[in-house]
Amino acid sequence: MNIFSNTLQIVAFVLIGIFVGIAVGIYIRKRFIELHQKNIASQGKQLIEKAIREAEQIKKEAQLQSKDEAYQLKQETEKEIRERKTEVIQEEKRLSQKLDQIERKIDLLDKRETDLLRREQSFVQHEKQLEQRIKKADALIEEQRFRLERIAGISREEAKKMLMESIESEARLEAGKKLVLIENEMKMQADRKAKNILALAISRYAGDYVAERTVSVVPLPSEEMKGRIIGREGRNIRALEAATGIDIIIDDTPEAVILSGFNAVRREVARLSLEQLIADGRIHPARIEEVVEKIGKELEVTMREAGEQVTFDVGVHGLHVELIKLLGRLKYRTSYGQNMLQHSVEVAFLCGIMADELGIDAKQARRAGMLHDIGKAVDHEVEGSHAIIGSDLAKKYGEAPEVVHAIAAHHEDVKPESVLDVLVQSADALSGARPGARKEMLETYVKRLEDLEKIANSFAGVEKSYAIQAGRDLRIIVDSGDVSDAAATLMSRDIAKNIEKELTYPGQIRVTVIRETRAVEYAK
């Protein structure tokens, strides 16, 4: 029991100690918190006081700074005011000086005005005196005129008219003399300048002229070949002449055959065909027609290539393909014996040279010169002047209007309107006038042959016509289906009558109408 009571006492004491410790801890903690709050309050107060002192210090510094700035601003303002005052004073001085000058000028103007008024009064008086004198003079002149009219027997208007006519006649005479002098001087200068340009163009162009002949010579490997060309009863030579329209002359010339004809294209076809037949060895009518047709197609290609080559050489680009083909045909066309393609090239170069000298478009000038005789490539197929035909072709294939007009005007079929027209005319004349370039008699001869063929082709049923033997023999091939034997006889007579009526020629011309029916078959 005692142990239990002791234990309870011990527990009680322990609990009392614990409660006492807790109470003491709470009290100590409370005191510590109070002391801490006092410290915080003290520190806060100190901080506030410090902040107040710093703010007052900043305020004082700001006030001092603002005072300094205000003082500086005041100083600058006062300085600017002083400068402005100085400027205003100087400006007032200048204005004062100007006012003084203006016042002096006004005084001077017043004096001048006074003088002018005085002079005006004087002038008025003089004017009145002059008027009086003029009236007196007019009266005297009228009196003298009346006396002169009475003495001369003519009126004033008549005398004035006579005087004006005399003066006008003299003026016209002097003006006419001066005009003639000026025209002569201008003509001399223009002629001299034109001759210089033409001489320069001729000297700068050094192309060779090409004179065409009417015969070609084909060499033979042996004399035996002549017999093969003639054929049995002359059938081979007749077939060759009929196919080509060229007169084949086989004479005593050793190892050579002469081809005669005015048409250079036909003559070239005949020459090439005969050379190929000789090289091949097979010579008979069917083979002759086959070779002639083949050579004709090849020559068309050759002519086109010739046209392309000359356009490249001259520097004329962008031509229509049909114009190029027509240019190539001029390679086998002549005028007074002069090769037309070479003539066109020559005219193109001369036009370009003269255009450079005159300061106009040289490319367009060369183009017009190149195409000026393009109508001669088809003038045997189309009615009209070759200049007009050529201009129509150029217009059809898209050439410029200036080029078209220059082509039409180069023989004055239309009136020249530009420098380009005159250039083409001049270059054409220069090319044709060169020594040896043309032969008048040859062109007349060729023209007669062309007229013969033209008359024959005008009849219905005619397939081909060839003027051979220097125009003494006209051979006409007709379609056997359209023309009978009796009609062929009548046709030959009608053609002969037309030739007699339309052409003038020496001797006589034989007209031969050929009609044949041929059957050909191939063994396979």
Summary of the structure (lengths in Angstrom):
residues: 524
radius of gyration: 61.3
end to end distance: 165.7
largest distance: 204.2
contacts: 1447
relative contact order: 0.05
helix: 74%
strand: 7%
